[in-house]
């Protein structure tokens, strides 16, 4: 299957949730969304944000490759820790962290260019 198949992904989520013995309300609370929103995701009538999708995958311990997605986990322990930190943030916190990290990286690249251009 391919990632774009919403019905396939919705079914995988629903099955994984039931296999964990969780209700939609329980899973929705852990993710930080409404039970109605989760119901719409499981019915393939709503596409969640990437952040919400990744939280679902993490909580239900769905193997991402079962969804037709090839995702290599980095061997670098710092990158692994960054990924864990991202999973444990709210959407607002993730956006703030993204803005900060992007600014730091841009500044670092500017400094590096200046250093090597002289």
N, C-alpha and C positions, 0 to 999 in steps of 0.2 A: 504494500500500500504506500501511497505518497501522502505527504503532510497536508496537502490541500483537501484531502477527503475528510470533510467535517463530520460526516456521519460515522466514519470509521473511528476517528479520534473520540467523538462523543461516546460511542459504544465502549471503547477501551476505558474511558474515564468512569462510566457508569458501572462496568463490571468490576474494575479495581476497587471502587468505593464499596460496592456490595461485598466483595471478597474480604474487605477489611472490617465488615460489620458496621459500617458507618451510615448514618442517615444523611440526607442532603443537608439538613440543618447543621449537623455536627461538622461536616466537612466545610461547609460555607463559613462557619464561625472560625475555624482554624485558618482559613484562607483570608478572611476579612472581607467577604462579600455576602450578599443576601442569599437566602435559600432559593428565592425566585430566580436570581441571576444564575446560580448553579444549575437549577432545573433547565433553564434555557440553553446553557452550555451542553448539558447532557442530552438535550433534544436536538442539538445541532442547529438551533435557531439563533444562536448568538455566538460570536467568536470572542473569546476572552483576550485581554491584553497579554502580551508576552510574559509580563511579570506574574499575572494570575495563572497563566498556563504553567509556568515553571513551578509555582507554589503547589499547584495541584499534583504535578508530576512528582515533586519532592515528597509531599505528605503521603500520597498513595504509593510511593515507591515504584512508580511505573518506569520500566526500562525504556528510555527514550528511543532506543533502536527498535523496539516493538511498534513504534509509530512510524517507522520508515525513515527516521532521522539518524544520520551518522554523526555522532558528536564525540570527538575524542576529548578526554579529560586531560588537562595539562599535567605533566610530571612535576612542574615547578611548584613547590609547597606554598610560595607566596601567592601565586595565581589561584591555587585551590582555596586558600584562605579568603582571598578577595571574592571568589564565587560564593563561598559560604556566607560572607557578610552581606552580599547583595541579596541572597535568598531570604535573609532575616530582616529586611527593611520593608517599610511601607512604600507605596508608590511615590509619595512625596519625598521621603528620605532618599530613595533611590535616585530620583531626579536631582536632588540637591547634591548628592555624592557624585553623580555623573558630571554635573556642572563644575564642581570643584576639581575633580580629577582631570577633566578636559582642560581646564585653565592651567593646572600644574603642568600637564604634559606639553601644552602649547608654549608655556614659558620656558620649560626645560629645552625644548627644541630650538627656541629663539636664542637662548644662551649658548647652546652648542654650536649653532650656525655662526654666531658672533665670535666665538672662541676660535673656530677653525678658519674663519674668513680673514682674520688678521695675520 
